[in-house]
Amino acid sequence: MTETKTRQRPAAVLLTPNAEARIAHLMAQAPAGAIGVKLSTPRRGCSGLAYSVDYVTEANAFDERIATPGGVLFIDGASVLYLVGSTMDWVEDDFTAGFTFQNPNAKGSCGCGESFTV
């Protein structure tokens, strides 16, 4: 009998330590019933798709799950193909704060950087 070895699949999105810390901060302030935060790519903006991060209260079987020290990041099952290989970061400066994404699948983005195309 041969033994089958399964290789663990890499996470669809890599998170920087800053992104993990921000997820922990969000979960510490989460509304009642929140089980994590969810990354999705709804259709909007000049280029077609945008990044959206929201609280999630119910797990969806098709969503990707990434465990972080401060909580679970869910990735919308329909968005995974647009995000595979991306790096998610949290950046703050004097004027702005927000999640940023280095997405190798993006073929272009709008001038303001709010949306992208694949």
N, CA, C and O atoms as a GROMACS GRO file, in nm:
protein
  472
    1MET      N    1   0.084  -0.118   0.000
    1MET     CA    2   0.000   0.000   0.000
    1MET      C    3   0.089   0.124   0.000
    1MET      O    4   0.181   0.135   0.081
    2THR      N    5   0.063   0.215  -0.088
    2THR     CA    6   0.142   0.338  -0.094
    2THR      C    7   0.075   0.446  -0.011
    2THR      O    8  -0.048   0.458  -0.004
    3GLU      N    9   0.160   0.524   0.050
    3GLU     CA   10   0.110   0.634   0.134
    3GLU      C   11   0.098   0.759   0.048
    3GLU      O   12   0.190   0.796  -0.024
    4THR      N   13  -0.017   0.822   0.057
    4THR     CA   14  -0.039   0.945  -0.019
    4THR      C   15  -0.002   1.064   0.069
    4THR      O   16  -0.049   1.077   0.182
    5LYS      N   17   0.082   1.149   0.014
    5LYS     CA   18   0.121   1.270   0.087
    5LYS      C   19   0.048   1.388   0.025
    5LYS      O   20   0.048   1.406  -0.096
    6THR      N   21  -0.014   1.465   0.110
    6THR     CA   22  -0.080   1.585   0.061
    6THR      C   23   0.002   1.706   0.103
    6THR      O   24   0.049   1.717   0.216
    7ARG      N   25   0.015   1.794   0.010
    7ARG     CA   26   0.090   1.916   0.035
    7ARG      C   27  -0.009   2.025   0.072
    7ARG      O   28  -0.113   2.041   0.007
    8GLN      N   29   0.024   2.100   0.175
    8GLN     CA   30  -0.065   2.208   0.216
    8GLN      C   31  -0.064   2.317   0.110
    8GLN      O   32   0.042   2.360   0.064
    9ARG      N   33  -0.182   2.360   0.072
    9ARG     CA   34  -0.195   2.462  -0.029
    9ARG      C   35  -0.157   2.598   0.030
    9ARG      O   36  -0.197   2.629   0.142
   10PRO      N   37  -0.079   2.678  -0.044
   10PRO     CA   38  -0.042   2.810   0.010
   10PRO      C   39  -0.165   2.900   0.018
   10PRO      O   40  -0.262   2.882  -0.055
   11ALA      N   41  -0.159   2.996   0.108
   11ALA     CA   42  -0.269   3.092   0.124
   11ALA      C   43  -0.285   3.171  -0.005
   11ALA      O   44  -0.188   3.201  -0.074
   12ALA      N   45  -0.409   3.204  -0.037
   12ALA     CA   46  -0.438   3.281  -0.159
   12ALA      C   47  -0.376   3.420  -0.152
   12ALA      O   48  -0.332   3.474  -0.253
   13VAL      N   49  -0.374   3.477  -0.031
   13VAL     CA   50  -0.322   3.612  -0.010
   13VAL      C   51  -0.222   3.608   0.106
   13VAL      O   52  -0.248   3.545   0.208
   14LEU      N   53  -0.109   3.673   0.088
   14LEU     CA   54  -0.011   3.685   0.196
   14LEU      C   55  -0.041   3.813   0.273
   14LEU      O   56  -0.073   3.916   0.214
   15LEU      N   57  -0.031   3.805   0.405
   15LEU     CA   58  -0.055   3.922   0.489
   15LEU      C   59   0.075   3.967   0.553
   15LEU      O   60   0.153   3.885   0.602
   16THR      N   61   0.099   4.096   0.551
   16THR     CA   62   0.215   4.151   0.621
   16THR      C   63   0.184   4.154   0.770
   16THR      O   64   0.068   4.144   0.809
   17PRO      N   65   0.287   4.168   0.854
   17PRO     CA   66   0.261   4.183   0.998
   17PRO      C   67   0.169   4.302   1.028
   17PRO      O   68   0.088   4.295   1.120
   18ASN      N   69   0.181   4.412   0.952
   18ASN     CA   70   0.092   4.527   0.973
   18ASN      C   71  -0.053   4.492   0.943
   18ASN      O   72  -0.143   4.536   1.015
   19ALA      N   73  -0.077   4.414   0.837
   19ALA     CA   74  -0.213   4.373   0.803
   19ALA      C   75  -0.269   4.281   0.912
   19ALA      O   76  -0.385   4.294   0.951
   20GLU      N   77  -0.188   4.189   0.960
   20GLU     CA   78  -0.233   4.100   1.068
   20GLU      C   79  -0.266   4.180   1.194
   20GLU      O   80  -0.365   4.151   1.262
   21ALA      N   81  -0.184   4.279   1.225
   21ALA     CA   82  -0.209   4.363   1.344
   21ALA      C   83  -0.339   4.441   1.327
   21ALA      O   84  -0.414   4.458   1.423
   22ARG      N   85  -0.366   4.488   1.205
   22ARG     CA   86  -0.489   4.564   1.182
   22ARG      C   87  -0.611   4.474   1.194
   22ARG      O   88  -0.714   4.516   1.248
   23ILE      N   89  -0.601   4.350   1.145
   23ILE     CA   90  -0.712   4.256   1.161
   23ILE      C   91  -0.738   4.231   1.309
   23ILE      O   92  -0.853   4.225   1.352
   24ALA      N   93  -0.631   4.216   1.388
   24ALA     CA   94  -0.646   4.196   1.533
   24ALA      C   95  -0.715   4.317   1.595
   24ALA      O   96  -0.802   4.302   1.680
   25HIS      N   97  -0.676   4.438   1.553
   25HIS     CA   98  -0.738   4.561   1.604
   25HIS      C   99  -0.887   4.566   1.568
   25HIS      O  100  -0.971   4.600   1.651
   26LEU      N  101  -0.919   4.532   1.443
   26LEU     CA  102  -1.058   4.531   1.400
   26LEU      C  103  -1.141   4.431   1.479
   26LEU      O  104  -1.253   4.459   1.519
   27MET      N  105  -1.083   4.312   1.500
   27MET     CA  106  -1.157   4.209   1.573
   27MET      C  107  -1.176   4.245   1.720
   27MET      O  108  -1.274   4.206   1.782
   28ALA      N  109  -1.080   4.321   1.777
   28ALA     CA  110  -1.095   4.365   1.916
   28ALA      C  111  -1.212   4.462   1.930
   28ALA      O  112  -1.269   4.475   2.038
   29GLN      N  113  -1.247   4.531   1.821
   29GLN     CA  114  -1.357   4.628   1.823
   29GLN      C  115  -1.480   4.578   1.746
   29GLN      O  116  -1.574   4.654   1.723
   30ALA      N  117  -1.479   4.453   1.707
   30ALA     CA  118  -1.583   4.400   1.619
   30ALA      C  119  -1.721   4.404   1.684
   30ALA      O  120  -1.733   4.389   1.806
   31PRO      N  121  -1.822   4.424   1.604
   31PRO     CA  122  -1.959   4.417   1.656
   31PRO      C  123  -1.992   4.275   1.700
   31PRO      O  124  -1.928   4.179   1.657
   32ALA      N  125  -2.091   4.263   1.785
   32ALA     CA  126  -2.133   4.131   1.834
   32ALA      C  127  -2.167   4.042   1.716
   32ALA      O  128  -2.233   4.084   1.622
   33GLY      N  129  -2.123   3.919   1.722
   33GLY     CA  130  -2.154   3.822   1.618
   33GLY      C  131  -2.051   3.814   1.506
   33GLY      O  132  -2.058   3.722   1.424
   34ALA      N  133  -1.957   3.906   1.500
   34ALA     CA  134  -1.855   3.902   1.395
   34ALA      C  135  -1.760   3.786   1.420
   34ALA      O  136  -1.713   3.767   1.532
   35ILE      N  137  -1.734   3.707   1.315
   35ILE     CA  138  -1.643   3.593   1.329
   35ILE      C  139  -1.510   3.617   1.257
   35ILE      O  140  -1.420   3.534   1.263
   36GLY      N  141  -1.499   3.729   1.190
   36GLY     CA  142  -1.377   3.764   1.118
   36GLY      C  143  -1.402   3.882   1.027
   36GLY      O  144  -1.506   3.947   1.033
   37VAL      N  145  -1.305   3.909   0.942
   37VAL     CA  146  -1.320   4.012   0.839
   37VAL      C  147  -1.310   3.944   0.704
   37VAL      O  148  -1.243   3.842   0.689
   38LYS      N  149  -1.377   4.002   0.604
   38LYS     CA  150  -1.384   3.939   0.473
   38LYS      C  151  -1.333   4.034   0.366
   38LYS      O  152  -1.374   4.150   0.359
   39LEU      N  153  -1.244   3.983   0.282
   39LEU     CA  154  -1.193   4.055   0.168
   39LEU      C  155  -1.269   4.009   0.044
   39LEU      O  156  -1.281   3.890   0.018
   40SER      N  157  -1.320   4.106  -0.031
   40SER     CA  158  -1.391   4.074  -0.154
   40SER      C  159  -1.354   4.176  -0.261
   40SER      O  160  -1.290   4.277  -0.232
   41THR      N  161  -1.395   4.148  -0.383
   41THR     CA  162  -1.366   4.238  -0.495
   41THR      C  163  -1.495   4.270  -0.569
   41THR      O  164  -1.519   4.218  -0.678
   42PRO      N  165  -1.580   4.355  -0.510
   42PRO     CA  166  -1.705   4.389  -0.579
   42PRO      C  167  -1.679   4.470  -0.705
   42PRO      O  168  -1.575   4.536  -0.718
   43ARG      N  169  -1.773   4.465  -0.797
   43ARG     CA  170  -1.762   4.543  -0.921
   43ARG      C  171  -1.801   4.687  -0.891
   43ARG      O  172  -1.915   4.717  -0.857
   44ARG      N  173  -1.703   4.776  -0.904
   44ARG     CA  174  -1.728   4.919  -0.890
   44ARG      C  175  -1.603   4.996  -0.926
   44ARG      O  176  -1.495   4.939  -0.944
   45GLY      N  177  -1.617   5.125  -0.936
   45GLY     CA  178  -1.503   5.210  -0.970
   45GLY      C  179  -1.483   5.220  -1.120
   45GLY      O  180  -1.554   5.158  -1.199
   46CYS      N  181  -1.386   5.300  -1.158
   46CYS     CA  182  -1.359   5.327  -1.300
   46CYS      C  183  -1.306   5.205  -1.374
   46CYS      O  184  -1.334   5.188  -1.492
   47SER      N  185  -1.230   5.119  -1.305
   47SER     CA  186  -1.164   5.008  -1.372
   47SER      C  187  -1.239   4.876  -1.362
   47SER      O  188  -1.202   4.780  -1.429
   48GLY      N  189  -1.342   4.868  -1.282
   48GLY     CA  190  -1.423   4.747  -1.279
   48GLY      C  191  -1.432   4.675  -1.146
   48GLY      O  192  -1.541   4.636  -1.105
   49LEU      N  193  -1.319   4.654  -1.076
   49LEU     CA  194  -1.319   4.582  -0.949
   49LEU      C  195  -1.253   4.667  -0.842
   49LEU      O  196  -1.161   4.744  -0.870
   50ALA      N  197  -1.300   4.654  -0.720
   50ALA     CA  198  -1.241   4.728  -0.608
   50ALA      C  199  -1.216   4.630  -0.494
   50ALA      O  200  -1.275   4.521  -0.490
   51TYR      N  201  -1.130   4.667  -0.402
   51TYR     CA  202  -1.105   4.587  -0.282
   51TYR      C  203  -1.200   4.633  -0.174
   51TYR      O  204  -1.219   4.753  -0.154
   52SER      N  205  -1.260   4.539  -0.104
   52SER     CA  206  -1.352   4.572   0.005
   52SER      C  207  -1.323   4.480   0.123
   52SER      O  208  -1.312   4.359   0.107
   53VAL      N  209  -1.311   4.539   0.242
   53VAL     CA  210  -1.290   4.462   0.365
   53VAL      C  211  -1.402   4.498   0.461
   53VAL      O  212  -1.421   4.615   0.494
   54ASP      N  213  -1.476   4.398   0.506
   54ASP     CA  214  -1.590   4.417   0.594
   54ASP      C  215  -1.594   4.308   0.699
   54ASP      O  216  -1.531   4.203   0.684
   55TYR      N  217  -1.668   4.334   0.806
   55TYR     CA  218  -1.690   4.228   0.906
   55TYR      C  219  -1.779   4.121   0.845
   55TYR      O  220  -1.863   4.149   0.759
   56VAL      N  221  -1.760   3.998   0.890
   56VAL     CA  222  -1.844   3.887   0.846
   56VAL      C  223  -1.900   3.817   0.969
   56VAL      O  224  -1.829   3.797   1.068
   57THR      N  225  -2.027   3.780   0.962
   57THR     CA  226  -2.092   3.716   1.076
   57THR      C  227  -2.125   3.570   1.050
   57THR      O  228  -2.167   3.498   1.140
   58GLU      N  229  -2.107   3.526   0.925
   58GLU     CA  230  -2.142   3.389   0.891
   58GLU      C  231  -2.040   3.334   0.792
   58GLU      O  232  -2.007   3.400   0.694
   59ALA      N  233  -1.990   3.215   0.818
   59ALA     CA  234  -1.894   3.152   0.729
   59ALA      C  235  -1.965   3.098   0.605
   59ALA      O  236  -2.076   3.045   0.615
   60ASN      N  237  -1.901   3.113   0.491
   60ASN     CA  238  -1.952   3.059   0.366
   60ASN      C  239  -1.857   2.947   0.325
   60ASN      O  240  -1.735   2.964   0.326
   61ALA      N  241  -1.912   2.834   0.288
   61ALA     CA  242  -1.830   2.717   0.254
   61ALA      C  243  -1.734   2.744   0.139
   61ALA      O  244  -1.632   2.676   0.129
   62PHE      N  245  -1.764   2.838   0.051
   62PHE     CA  246  -1.681   2.865  -0.065
   62PHE      C  247  -1.571   2.968  -0.037
   62PHE      O  248  -1.483   2.988  -0.120
   63ASP      N  249  -1.577   3.032   0.079
   63ASP     CA  250  -1.477   3.132   0.113
   63ASP      C  251  -1.346   3.067   0.156
   63ASP      O  252  -1.346   2.962   0.221
   64GLU      N  253  -1.236   3.128   0.119
   64GLU     CA  254  -1.103   3.088   0.166
   64GLU      C  255  -1.088   3.144   0.308
   64GLU      O  256  -1.137   3.254   0.336
   65ARG      N  257  -1.022   3.072   0.395
   65ARG     CA  258  -1.000   3.119   0.532
   65ARG      C  259  -0.850   3.125   0.560
   65ARG      O  260  -0.778   3.029   0.533
   66ILE      N  261  -0.806   3.238   0.615
   66ILE     CA  262  -0.667   3.253   0.654
   66ILE      C  263  -0.666   3.290   0.802
   66ILE      O  264  -0.715   3.396   0.841
   67ALA      N  265  -0.610   3.201   0.885
   67ALA     CA  266  -0.602   3.227   1.028
   67ALA      C  267  -0.487   3.322   1.054
   67ALA      O  268  -0.376   3.301   1.006
   68THR      N  269  -0.514   3.427   1.130
   68THR     CA  270  -0.410   3.522   1.171
   68THR      C  271  -0.409   3.522   1.323
   68THR      O  272  -0.504   3.474   1.385
   69PRO      N  273  -0.304   3.576   1.384
   69PRO     CA  274  -0.300   3.577   1.530
   69PRO      C  275  -0.418   3.650   1.595
   69PRO      O  276  -0.454   3.620   1.709
   70GLY      N  277  -0.478   3.746   1.524
   70GLY     CA  278  -0.586   3.825   1.584
   70GLY      C  279  -0.724   3.793   1.534
   70GLY      O  280  -0.820   3.855   1.580
   71GLY      N  281  -0.738   3.700   1.443
   71GLY     CA  282  -0.870   3.668   1.390
   71GLY      C  283  -0.858   3.606   1.252
   71GLY      O  284  -0.749   3.590   1.198
   72VAL      N  285  -0.972   3.571   1.195
   72VAL     CA  286  -0.975   3.504   1.066
   72VAL      C  287  -1.003   3.604   0.955
   72VAL      O  288  -1.093   3.688   0.966
   73LEU      N  289  -0.924   3.594   0.847
   73LEU     CA  290  -0.951   3.670   0.726
   73LEU      C  291  -1.019   3.574   0.630
   73LEU      O  292  -0.962   3.472   0.592
   74PHE      N  293  -1.141   3.607   0.590
   74PHE     CA  294  -1.214   3.530   0.491
   74PHE      C  295  -1.193   3.599   0.356
   74PHE      O  296  -1.192   3.721   0.349
   75ILE      N  297  -1.175   3.520   0.252
   75ILE     CA  298  -1.165   3.575   0.117
   75ILE      C  299  -1.283   3.521   0.039
   75ILE      O  300  -1.302   3.400   0.027
   76ASP      N  301  -1.362   3.611  -0.014
   76ASP     CA  302  -1.480   3.575  -0.090
   76ASP      C  303  -1.443   3.473  -0.198
   76ASP      O  304  -1.350   3.495  -0.276
   77GLY      N  305  -1.517   3.362  -0.202
   77GLY     CA  306  -1.488   3.255  -0.296
   77GLY      C  307  -1.486   3.301  -0.441
   77GLY      O  308  -1.406   3.251  -0.520
   78ALA      N  309  -1.571   3.395  -0.477
   78ALA     CA  310  -1.576   3.445  -0.615
   78ALA      C  311  -1.460   3.540  -0.644
   78ALA      O  312  -1.432   3.568  -0.761
   79SER      N  313  -1.392   3.588  -0.541
   79SER     CA  314  -1.282   3.684  -0.559
   79SER      C  315  -1.144   3.619  -0.558
   79SER      O  316  -1.046   3.682  -0.598
   80VAL      N  317  -1.136   3.496  -0.514
   80VAL     CA  318  -1.005   3.430  -0.497
   80VAL      C  319  -0.922   3.434  -0.625
   80VAL      O  320  -0.803   3.463  -0.621
   81LEU      N  321  -0.984   3.406  -0.739
   81LEU     CA  322  -0.910   3.402  -0.865
   81LEU      C  323  -0.846   3.537  -0.898
   81LEU      O  324  -0.740   3.541  -0.961
   82TYR      N  325  -0.908   3.647  -0.856
   82TYR     CA  326  -0.854   3.780  -0.882
   82TYR      C  327  -0.741   3.815  -0.785
   82TYR      O  328  -0.664   3.908  -0.811
   83LEU      N  329  -0.732   3.742  -0.673
   83LEU     CA  330  -0.641   3.780  -0.565
   83LEU      C  331  -0.524   3.685  -0.542
   83LEU      O  332  -0.432   3.721  -0.469
   84VAL      N  333  -0.524   3.567  -0.602
   84VAL     CA  334  -0.419   3.469  -0.577
   84VAL      C  335  -0.281   3.532  -0.598
   84VAL      O  336  -0.255   3.592  -0.702
   85GLY      N  337  -0.195   3.516  -0.499
   85GLY     CA  338  -0.059   3.568  -0.507
   85GLY      C  339  -0.043   3.711  -0.460
   85GLY      O  340   0.067   3.766  -0.462
   86SER      N  341  -0.152   3.773  -0.417
   86SER     CA  342  -0.147   3.913  -0.371
   86SER      C  343  -0.089   3.923  -0.231
   86SER      O  344  -0.091   3.827  -0.154
   87THR      N  345  -0.038   4.041  -0.200
   87THR     CA  346   0.006   4.073  -0.065
   87THR      C  347  -0.081   4.186  -0.013
   87THR      O  348  -0.100   4.288  -0.079
   88MET      N  349  -0.134   4.166   0.107
   88MET     CA  350  -0.221   4.264   0.172
   88MET      C  351  -0.141   4.329   0.284
   88MET      O  352  -0.081   4.260   0.366
   89ASP      N  353  -0.140   4.463   0.287
   89ASP     CA  354  -0.066   4.538   0.388
   89ASP      C  355  -0.159   4.643   0.448
   89ASP      O  356  -0.263   4.674   0.391
   90TRP      N  357  -0.121   4.696   0.562
   90TRP     CA  358  -0.189   4.809   0.624
   90TRP      C  359  -0.087   4.922   0.631
   90TRP      O  360   0.022   4.905   0.686
   91VAL      N  361  -0.124   5.037   0.575
   91VAL     CA  362  -0.032   5.150   0.568
   91VAL      C  363  -0.099   5.272   0.628
   91VAL      O  364  -0.214   5.303   0.597
   92GLU      N  365  -0.026   5.342   0.713
   92GLU     CA  366  -0.074   5.468   0.771
   92GLU      C  367   0.032   5.575   0.752
   92GLU      O  368   0.151   5.549   0.769
   93ASP      N  369  -0.013   5.695   0.717
   93ASP     CA  370   0.077   5.809   0.716
   93ASP      C  371   0.000   5.929   0.772
   93ASP      O  372  -0.108   5.912   0.829
   94ASP      N  373   0.053   6.047   0.756
   94ASP     CA  374  -0.012   6.165   0.813
   94ASP      C  375  -0.150   6.192   0.755
   94ASP      O  376  -0.233   6.255   0.820
   95PHE      N  377  -0.176   6.146   0.633
   95PHE     CA  378  -0.299   6.184   0.565
   95PHE      C  379  -0.396   6.071   0.537
   95PHE      O  380  -0.515   6.095   0.522
   96THR      N  381  -0.347   5.949   0.528
   96THR     CA  382  -0.434   5.836   0.495
   96THR      C  383  -0.398   5.714   0.578
   96THR      O  384  -0.289   5.702   0.633
   97ALA      N  385  -0.492   5.623   0.584
   97ALA     CA  386  -0.470   5.493   0.647
   97ALA      C  387  -0.560   5.394   0.575
   97ALA      O  388  -0.677   5.424   0.548
   98GLY      N  389  -0.507   5.278   0.544
   98GLY     CA  390  -0.589   5.178   0.478
   98GLY      C  391  -0.511   5.056   0.435
   98GLY      O  392  -0.388   5.055   0.436
   99PHE      N  393  -0.586   4.954   0.398
   99PHE     CA  394  -0.524   4.834   0.344
   99PHE      C  395  -0.476   4.865   0.202
   99PHE      O  396  -0.543   4.935   0.127
  100THR      N  397  -0.359   4.813   0.168
  100THR     CA  398  -0.307   4.825   0.032
  100THR      C  399  -0.282   4.684  -0.020
  100THR      O  400  -0.266   4.590   0.057
  101PHE      N  401  -0.280   4.672  -0.152
  101PHE     CA  402  -0.267   4.541  -0.214
  101PHE      C  403  -0.164   4.546  -0.326
  101PHE      O  404  -0.168   4.635  -0.411
  102GLN      N  405  -0.074   4.450  -0.325
  102GLN     CA  406   0.015   4.427  -0.438
  102GLN      C  407  -0.041   4.303  -0.506
  102GLN      O  408  -0.026   4.191  -0.456
  103ASN      N  409  -0.106   4.325  -0.620
  103ASN     CA  410  -0.179   4.218  -0.686
  103ASN      C  411  -0.116   4.187  -0.822
  103ASN      O  412  -0.126   4.268  -0.914
  104PRO      N  413  -0.052   4.071  -0.836
  104PRO     CA  414   0.011   4.037  -0.964
  104PRO      C  415  -0.090   4.010  -1.075
  104PRO      O  416  -0.052   4.003  -1.192
  105ASN      N  417  -0.218   3.994  -1.040
  105ASN     CA  418  -0.321   3.966  -1.140
  105ASN      C  419  -0.378   4.092  -1.202
  105ASN      O  420  -0.441   4.086  -1.307
  106ALA      N  421  -0.358   4.206  -1.137
  106ALA     CA  422  -0.413   4.332  -1.187
  106ALA      C  423  -0.339   4.375  -1.312
  106ALA      O  424  -0.216   4.386  -1.313
  107LYS      N  425  -0.414   4.400  -1.417
  107LYS     CA  426  -0.355   4.443  -1.544
  107LYS      C  427  -0.354   4.595  -1.555
  107LYS      O  428  -0.283   4.652  -1.638
  108GLY      N  429  -0.432   4.661  -1.472
  108GLY     CA  430  -0.438   4.806  -1.475
  108GLY      C  431  -0.522   4.856  -1.359
  108GLY      O  432  -0.593   4.779  -1.294
  109SER      N  433  -0.512   4.985  -1.332
  109SER     CA  434  -0.592   5.044  -1.226
  109SER      C  435  -0.630   5.185  -1.266
  109SER      O  436  -0.572   5.244  -1.357
  110CYS      N  437  -0.728   5.239  -1.197
  110CYS     CA  438  -0.770   5.376  -1.227
  110CYS      C  439  -0.668   5.474  -1.168
  110CYS      O  440  -0.582   5.435  -1.089
  111GLY      N  441  -0.680   5.597  -1.206
  111GLY     CA  442  -0.584   5.699  -1.162
  111GLY      C  443  -0.580   5.719  -1.012
  111GLY      O  444  -0.474   5.750  -0.958
  112CYS      N  445  -0.693   5.703  -0.944
  112CYS     CA  446  -0.696   5.725  -0.800
  112CYS      C  447  -0.656   5.601  -0.722
  112CYS      O  448  -0.636   5.608  -0.601
  113GLY      N  449  -0.643   5.485  -0.790
  113GLY     CA  450  -0.600   5.363  -0.724
  113GLY      C  451  -0.709   5.290  -0.649
  113GLY      O  452  -0.681   5.196  -0.575
  114GLU      N  453  -0.834   5.333  -0.665
  114GLU     CA  454  -0.944   5.270  -0.592
  114GLU      C  455  -0.997   5.142  -0.658
  114GLU      O  456  -1.061   5.060  -0.592
  115SER      N  457  -0.970   5.124  -0.787
  115SER     CA  458  -1.021   5.005  -0.854
  115SER      C  459  -0.915   4.952  -0.951
  115SER      O  460  -0.818   5.020  -0.985
  116PHE      N  461  -0.937   4.827  -0.995
  116PHE     CA  462  -0.840   4.761  -1.083
  116PHE      C  463  -0.911   4.671  -1.183
  116PHE      O  464  -1.029   4.642  -1.167
  117THR      N  465  -0.840   4.628  -1.285
  117THR     CA  466  -0.892   4.533  -1.382
  117THR      C  467  -0.798   4.413  -1.388
  117THR      O  468  -0.678   4.424  -1.360
  118VAL      N  469  -0.854   4.300  -1.426
  118VAL     CA  470  -0.773   4.179  -1.442
  118VAL      C  471  -0.782   4.129  -1.585
  118VAL      O  472  -0.721   4.028  -1.619
   0.00000   0.00000   0.00000
